[in-house]
Structure formats: C-alpha cells, structure tokens
Amino acid sequence: MFSKIKKFLKDNDIRWILVKISKLIKINLYPKKFKFNVLHKLHTKVIFNLIFFSKIFEKKRNTFKFIKKNVEFKSSEINFLVSTQSSGSNFLRGMINSYFELSNDLGNGIPFYHIGTDRWIYNSPLIFFSDLWKSVNLDRNINFEKLNDDLKLEFLNKRIIFSRHPMVNTDLFDLDQNNINPILLIRDPKDWIVSRYIYLENNSFYLSIKNHNTEINTKIIQDEFAKLNLFFSYWKQNLNNKKKYFVIDFNSLINNPRDLLKKSLEFYNFKQIKEELLDKSVEYNSYNFIKNFYGNMNMKRFEGSDKDKKINTKNKINDYVNDYLKESPIEEKYNFFLNKIK
C-alpha cells in the first residue's frame, strides 16, 4: 500500500494529485476556475503555495544534487579558468560553452541575452562556479538530471570551474590541490583599469563618495588596483605549485580567438576537436555577430567597447594611473605572467 502511494506521489504533480483526490472525496480541491474575491482568495492562495513550493523544492533538490556531484566528482585533473573582471573571461567562457553545446548536439551554440538580468544564457553551459553563492543558480539551464549517463560523465569530466579567487573566495574547491589545472587570463593593467573605470564610474556607491571638485574618481582606481594586486600576488605564488597551467593575455585572446580557443580546449584535454565547430563558437560570441543578431550592443559586457569612450576615459585618468603605478608592483607582476605565456 505504501509503495503504491509513493509511486502515485512520484508519478503525478500536485495539480493532478489534487484533481484525483477531489474525484475520490467529491470535493473540488483543485477548482476549474480560480477566483481572488474575499470568499475564494484563501483557497486560491493555498493552492498557489502548494504549486509554488512543489516546483521550488524540486529545483532546490536538483540544484543541490548538481552542486554536490560537481564538487565530489573524482578525476585525475580538474579544469579551472581563473580571471579578474574585464579580462576576457566572458568571451572565452562563451566560446567554450558554445563548443560543448554544438559538439554534443545540445543546442545551436548561439548565446541568449536576458535583458532583465543582464545575463548570457547557453543551453548547455560547461562552466561551473567555484563558490557556493554563484553555484546556487535558479536559472541553471543545463538540465543535468535529464542527460543520459554518457553525457553526464562527459560533462563532469570536461566541466570547467570558474574562479575569481582571491577577489571572490573559492569555497567549494581546494586551490592547493596539485590536480587543479588553471588557465589564467591576464590583461595589461593600464588597459584593464580603463574598462573597470567605465564600468564603475556610474556606480551608486562611487557616485556618493566622489569629490566633485575633481574630474576623476580616484577611489575607483585605488580600489580596483588593490584588487588586481591581490589577484596577481596570489596567483604568482600559486602557479609555482601547479604541474600544469596556461596563461592567456587579453590582447592575444581578442586578436586570435580561434587559436586560443583551440589551445584552451587542448589544455582541458578535449579530444578530436572539430575545426568547423571552432569557427562557429568564435563567430557566435563575436562582437559583430552579437551586434547583428540583437541589433544593438546595450549590454553591460560591452560597456567598455566604445572606442571613443575608452580614449576619453584613458586620457582623463592617464596621469593619475601612471603616478599610481610608479609606486606599485602591479606592472612587475603582470610582466611575470607575460613571461609564463608559452
């Protein structure tokens, strides 16, 4: 009897459970028409809560299982991608997601831009975040639990853990493990700070503390360079403990995306890389394709792409940036990583 009840609850959603119970007890638990007047409002609200929580609990259960499986999956090598903001990680992650999606017939590889959340959505993203906060993603679009066993294994073996550590703490993995193989994205500090300044200059916090007697907001530059210095310092030390790593400079990625996508996939042990899918993955994530496909570039990701704005911002902050870097080891650390490029 218990097994029959269990199967009944498993095979039916809350709507059909209530409908079938209604037929048995001759009382309409699930009405044919919902009403929101005083007499029926409570009934409608109860049914709404039952539907809502049954759906959210299923999503919660699947999300927790997905995170647990990704963290606990044992492999001889763990693929990592590490980057600060504004260093090309969106572009590289997008190309990798498109390639995985296309190579496994899980979608067309074209990223969908969600205007409400300013997020880029792929049918089957291969990227898994290294911190619990970002991993609890209620909009996760790879329905991992619905993949067949071969595809699940393919995903887990090839998954790429994305981290901004130490700017954002990696709390799901131990970065000191010697089987962690990172690709590290870097960018010229002078070029990088222009993008970061454009991104943050209208931020409400920085606007509230800006000294209106000066043309530039020096607090943005100080804060961002402090984060970059922390990032460089950590990875300069951490790379020494890694058996395998790959460093990519932002300018090289922008100028040779196909070549560096292929090298990245090879570094991550992708086999039998398909040349035509490389071409599509690069094209679908390119500036020109996105512009033509969506008809505009009103996305936060491309805020720093306006050439005139970049030139004006660079000219505006250049003197302060140069003076700051004279007293900072940031450029020396950047050159350390440049020398690690193979």
N, C-alpha and C positions, 0 to 999 in steps of 0.2 A: 504493500500500500504506500509506504513512504517513498519507495523508488518511483512509483507512478506519479506521485505528487511532485517529486523533484524533477522528473522528466517534463511534466506539464509546465512547471515554472520556467524551466530552461528553454523549452521549445516555443514559448509564447511571450510576447512583450506585454507590458502592464495593461495596455489597451484591450488586447484580446482576452487576457485573464479576467478582467472586469466584465467584459461582454459575456463571456461564458458562464461566469458566476451569476451574472444577472439573469440569465436564462434558467439557471437551476433554482434560484430563490424567488424568481418572479418579481424582482425589484430592479429598477433601472439604475444600476450603479454608474454605468457609463452612458449618459444621455445621448440621444441622436442630435440634439442641438443644445449647445452651452449658452447660458444666459448670465448676465452680470448685474441683474437687478438685486434688490435687497434680499428677496426670498431665496434666490438661487446662487448668489455670489459665493457663499461659503462652500457649497458643493463643488462649484467650478474651481475654486482655489485649492480644495483638497485634491481633486483630480489632477490639476496642474502640477502640484507639488509631487504627486506620485510619478507622473510622467517625467518631470524635470529631474528628480533625484535618481530615477532608474537609469536615465541616459547619462547623467553626470557621474554616477557610480561606476557605470561600465567604462566610461572614458578614464576615470581615475584608476580603475583596476588595470586597464590596458597600458596606460602611461607608466604606472609603477612597474609593471612587468617588463616593459620595454627598457626602462632605465636600468633596472636590476640586471637584465640579460646582457646589456651593453657593457656594464661595469664588471660583471663577473665572468664574462666570456674569456676563456683562456686561449692565448695564442702566443706563439714564439716572438712575434713582433706586433707592436701597437702603433698604428699610423697616427701621427699628430700633425696639426697645422697650427702654427703659432704666429700671432701678428698683433701689432697695435692697431688702433683705428686709423683709417686714411692711409693704409699701406698696400692696398690692392687685394685684401682678403675676400671682399665681396665678389670681385671679378673671378679670382681663382676658384673659390668655393662654387660659384655659379657654373663655371665650365666643368668642374668635376661632377657636380650634380647632374648636369645635362648629359655628360658622357655615360654615367652609370644608368641613367633613365633610358637613354637610347639603346645602349648595349644590351639591356635586359628586357627591351620591349615593354617598358612600364609607362611610357608616355612619349610625347613628341619633342621633349627637351627644351621647349620654349618656356622661360620663366614668366609666371603671372605676377603682376604687380598689384598688391592690395592697397588701394589708395587710402582706406580708412586707418590702416595700421602702419603704413609705410614699410610693408614687408614684401620680400620677394619669395614667391611660393613655387616649389617644384613638386611634381607628382611623387617622386621617389628620392628625396634628398639623402645623400650618403653621409652628410655631416652630422655628427653627434656632439653636443656641447659638453665641455669638461666640468661645468659647475651645475649643481642641482637646480638653482634658480632658473637658468635658461633651459635646462632639460625638461622641466615641467612645462611642456608646451601643449596647451589645449587645442592648438591649431595644427598639431603634427599631421602631416599629410601622407606619410608613408604608413599604410595600414599593415604594419609588420605582422600582426596576428593573422592576417588573411593571405600572406605569402605562402607558397609551398615550401617544404623543408629545404630544398636545394637553394632557393632564393634567400631564405633566412640565413643559411650558412654563408652564402655568397656575400650578403650584406654584412654580417658580423666579421667575416674575415677581412673585408675591404673597408669597413667603416673608418672614417677619419674623425678623430677627436679634435675639435677646435677649441683653442685656448688663447686668452689674452694675459695669461699669468706673467708677472705678478700684479698687473694692473687690475685684473679681476681674478680672484683666487680660484685655483683649480682644486675643488674639494671632492671630486669623485675618483680621481686617479692620483697615484704617487709619481710625481715627475722625476723622482730619483731612480726609478726602475731602469735597469740598463737595457730593457727590451723596448723602450719608448724611442721611436724614430721620428724626430721632428723635421718638418720643413719650416724654416724661419723666414718670414717676409720682413724686409727692411726697406727704409726709404731715407734719402738724403734729408737730414734734419731741417735744413733751410727751406726745402721744398715742402716737407711734411708740415711744418708749422703754419705755412700759408693756408693749406687746406683745413687744418684744425682751427685756425683763427676765423676763417669764413664760416665754418660750421657752427662756431660758438659765439660769434660776436653779437647775435640777437637772442642769445640765451637769457632767460629772465633773471637768473642769478647774477650773471656778469653785467647785465644792464643795470641792476640795482646797486652794484658797488663801483661802477665806472666813475672815474674822476672826469667830469665834463669840461674841465679846463685843459685836458689833453686830448689829442686827436686819436690816440690809440689806447686800447685797454691792455695795459701791461700785465694785469693779473692773469689773463688768458695765457699769455706766453710763458709766464713763470710757472703756472700750474701744469701746463702741457709738457713743457720741457722737463719738469721734475718727474713726471710720469715716464717720459721717454728715457730719461737717465736711469730710472729704476728698472725699466724693462731691459735696456741694454746691459746693465750691470748684472742682472740675474742670469741672462742667457749667455753672457760672456763666460761666466763661471760654469753654468750647467752644461754647455756644449762640450766642455772638456771631459765630461763623464759619459758622453754618448758614443757608442760604437759607430753609429750611422746617423748622419744628418745632411740636410741640403739647404743652402741659403739662396734666396732669390731676392734680387733688388727690384724695387718698384718699377724703375725705368725700363729694365730689361723685360719685365712682365708685360708692360704696356706695348713695347716695341716688338716683342717676339712672343706673343701669347701662345701660338700653336706649338712652338718648340718647347716652351717651358711647361705647357700643359702635358705634353708627351713625356718630358723628363720627370715631371711630378708623378704621373701615373706609373712610370717605370720604377721610380723610387719607392712607390707604395706597392710594388710587386704585382701590378696588373699584367696579365699575360695576353698575348695575341691582340695587341692594341690595333684598333681599326682606324685606318687613316681617314676614311670618309666621315667617321663619327667625330674625329678630332676637329675637322673642318666645321661641321655643324655646331659643335659645342662652343667653339670660338665665335662663330657668326652669331648665334642666338643670344650671346651675352655681350655682344659688342655695342658700343655707343651708338653707331649708325643704325643697327638693327632695332635696338630699343626705341630710338627716336622715330624711325619709320613705322614701327609696329604700333606704338602708342600715340604717335602724333605730337608728343611733347616730351620734355625732359624735366618735368616738375616733380622730381623725386629727390629726397634728401641725399641719396647716394651720389648724385651728380651735381650737388650744390657747388663743389669746388672745381667743376669742369669748365665754367665760364672763363674763357681766356682773358677777356678784358678785366673781369673782377679779380682774377688771380694776379694780373700785372699791377693793378691799382693797389691791391692789398699788399703785395710784395714791396712795392715802392713805399707804402705807408709805414710798414713795420720794419723795414730792412735795417735801418741804423740801430734800432733797439735790439734786434735779433743778433746782429753782428757783435755788438758790445756784450750781450749776454753770453754768447758762445765763446768769446775770448777768455772768459773766466770759468768755463765749464768743460768737463772732459767728454761731452757728448759726441763731438765730431771725431775725436780719437777712437772712441768705442765703435762708432759707425764704420770707420776705416778698418777696424779689427774684423768686423763681419764681412766687409768687402773682400778682404784678403782670404776669407774662407770660401768664397764662391769658386766652384770648380768648373 
